[in-house]
Structures are given as C-alpha cells and as structure tokens.
C-alpha cells in the first residue's frame, strides 16, 4: 500500500509538474522562434538600408545629366568604363577607356594602369551598376594612390542610368556598329 501511495504521489507530481513544463517548453519554443525570426527581420531591415546606403562614401558622385553637360562643353575629363571588354565593345560612353574592375583580382595589379591616368583632369568612372558597386571601389583605390579627391568621381547610376536617359552609347567594333544599325 505504501508503495502504491508513493507511486501515486510520484505520478501526481509528474502530471502536475509536466503541465507547466510543457507550457514553459512551448513558451520557450515560441520565444526561440521569435528570436529566430528577429534576426531575419533585422536582416531584411539591413538589406533595405543597404539598398540606400552609399558604397564608398568617400568617393564623390556625378550625375549623368551633369556629366553629359560637361561632355558637350568638352570639359577636360577622362571617362573610365570598368565593365568587361565585351560589354565595352558592345557600347560605351564616347571617348571612354576600358579598365576592367574585377573584385576577385588583386587591386595592386591595376595600380600601374590607374597611375597612368592624368591627375590634372577629372576622371569619371562608371560601371553597369545602379549603386556604383564596381566603379566606386576603383575610384577609392585612385584616392588611396594619391589622386585629388575633387578629380575622381563615380557616375551615379552608371551606364544603366546613362542609357535610361537615352544618352548616346558608341560601339567599339564595326560588327557591333553594324548590328546596332540593323
């Protein structure tokens, strides 16, 4: 009988303590899910902020409209297309030189080419990016190499913005010119 009372007491103890434990477990699981969801919300908020965040804020930007006016006035400037050579050959801003930006390459490999650019003219770099993801790092590298802060700029919105405004693009190869004419 004593064993039955002890067993019944133990069973009652387990039943009554299991209920709060299971509700605590579900509360703990719910809290864990909330915490897991919170970083996702935070990551989404960070992604939204990153969309508006300026990459390489030390690099000045120039608008397509301002650049077009400067080009029309034949202002002393150098245009640098940072896209790959195929994209450059297909079409680029008139007079642009092609210095490919490859984020996986050693930036020191392009230093001699960048140092060959004039220091007495405005150098405007552009890419095929809405947020200057390729042109701004190369412009930042030029600043690190000693170029005057006012002489190096990235085209805001890159060639995407340029073409959206229906500004002229020229092709490098005769075959590309022929294809565009058709």
C-alpha positions in Angstrom: 0.0 0.0 0.0 2.8 2.3 0.9 4.4 1.6 -2.5 1.1 2.4 -4.2 0.8 5.7 -2.3 4.4 6.6 -3.3 3.8 5.7 -6.9 0.5 7.7 -7.0 2.3 10.6 -5.4 5.1 10.4 -7.9 2.6 10.1 -10.8 0.7 13.1 -9.5 3.9 15.1 -9.1 4.8 14.3 -12.7 1.4 15.1 -14.0 1.2 18.5 -12.2 4.8 19.5 -13.0 4.7 18.3 -16.6 1.9 20.7 -17.4 3.8 23.8 -16.5 6.9 22.3 -18.0 5.2 21.6 -21.3 3.7 25.1 -21.3 7.1 26.5 -20.4 8.6 24.4 -23.2 6.1 25.8 -25.7 6.7 29.3 -24.4 10.5 28.7 -24.7 10.0 27.3 -28.2 7.8 30.3 -29.1 10.5 32.7 -27.7 13.1 30.8 -29.6 11.1 31.1 -32.8 10.6 34.9 -32.1 14.4 35.2 -31.7 15.0 33.3 -34.9 12.5 35.5 -36.7 14.0 38.7 -35.2 17.4 38.3 -37.0 15.5 37.7 -40.2 13.6 40.9 -39.7 16.8 42.6 -38.8 18.5 41.2 -41.9 15.6 42.4 -44.1 15.9 45.9 -42.5 19.6 45.8 -43.1 19.1 44.8 -46.7 16.7 47.8 -47.2 19.2 50.1 -45.5 22.0 48.6 -47.7 20.0 49.4 -50.8 20.0 53.1 -49.9 23.5 53.0 -48.3 26.2 54.6 -50.4 29.1 52.3 -51.0 32.5 54.0 -50.6 31.1 57.3 -49.3 34.5 58.9 -49.6 34.1 58.8 -53.4 32.2 61.7 -54.9 29.4 61.0 -57.4 28.5 62.9 -60.6 25.0 62.7 -62.1 24.5 61.6 -65.7 23.0 65.0 -66.5 26.0 66.9 -65.2 28.4 64.6 -67.0 26.6 65.0 -70.3 26.7 68.8 -70.0 30.5 68.6 -69.3 31.0 66.3 -72.3 29.0 68.7 -74.5 31.2 71.6 -73.3 34.3 69.5 -74.0 35.5 69.9 -70.4 38.8 68.2 -69.7 37.9 64.8 -68.4 38.7 61.2 -68.7 36.0 58.5 -68.8 36.8 55.1 -67.5 34.5 52.1 -68.2 35.0 49.5 -65.6 32.9 46.8 -67.3 34.4 43.8 -69.0 35.8 44.2 -72.5 32.8 42.5 -74.2 30.4 45.0 -72.7 32.7 47.9 -73.5 33.0 46.8 -77.2 29.2 46.5 -77.4 28.7 50.1 -76.3 30.2 52.7 -74.0 30.3 56.4 -73.4 32.1 58.3 -76.2 35.8 58.6 -75.5 35.9 56.2 -72.6 38.8 53.9 -71.9 38.3 50.4 -70.6 39.9 49.4 -67.3 38.1 46.3 -66.1 37.2 46.1 -62.5 37.4 42.5 -61.2 36.6 42.3 -57.5 38.3 38.9 -57.2 41.7 40.2 -58.6 44.4 41.8 -56.6 43.9 45.6 -56.7 47.7 46.1 -56.9 47.6 44.6 -60.3 45.7 47.5 -61.7 47.7 50.2 -59.9 50.1 50.9 -62.8 47.1 51.4 -65.2 45.4 53.7 -62.7 48.6 55.7 -62.1 48.8 56.3 -65.9 45.6 58.3 -65.8 46.1 62.0 -65.8 46.0 63.9 -62.5 45.1 67.3 -64.0 41.7 66.2 -65.4 38.5 65.0 -63.9 38.4 61.2 -64.0 34.9 59.7 -64.1 34.5 56.0 -63.6 31.3 54.1 -64.4 30.0 50.5 -64.3 26.9 48.6 -65.2 25.6 49.1 -61.6 22.9 51.1 -60.0 24.9 51.8 -56.9 28.4 52.1 -58.4 29.5 48.7 -56.9 32.4 48.4 -59.4 33.3 52.0 -60.2 33.3 53.3 -56.6 35.9 50.8 -55.3 38.2 51.6 -58.2 37.7 55.3 -57.6 38.5 54.7 -53.9 41.7 53.0 -55.0 42.7 56.0 -57.0 42.2 58.2 -54.0 44.4 55.9 -52.0 47.0 56.2 -54.8 47.1 60.0 -54.2 44.6 61.4 -56.7 42.9 64.6 -55.7 39.5 64.0 -54.1 37.9 66.5 -56.5 39.4 64.9 -59.6 37.9 61.4 -59.2 34.2 60.7 -59.3 31.9 57.8 -60.0 28.9 58.1 -62.3 25.8 57.9 -60.2 23.7 55.0 -61.5 26.4 54.0 -64.0 25.7 53.2 -67.6 22.2 52.0 -66.6 21.2 55.5 -65.7 23.0 56.9 -68.7 21.0 54.6 -71.1 17.8 55.2 -69.2 18.1 58.8 -70.1 18.7 57.8 -73.7 22.2 59.4 -73.8 24.5 58.2 -76.6 26.5 55.0 -76.4 29.1 54.1 -79.0 30.3 50.7 -80.1 34.0 49.8 -80.4 33.8 47.2 -83.1 32.5 47.6 -86.7 30.4 44.4 -86.3 28.7 45.9 -83.2 28.0 49.1 -85.1 26.5 47.1 -88.0 24.4 45.1 -85.6 23.1 48.2 -83.9 22.2 49.8 -87.3 20.0 46.8 -88.2 
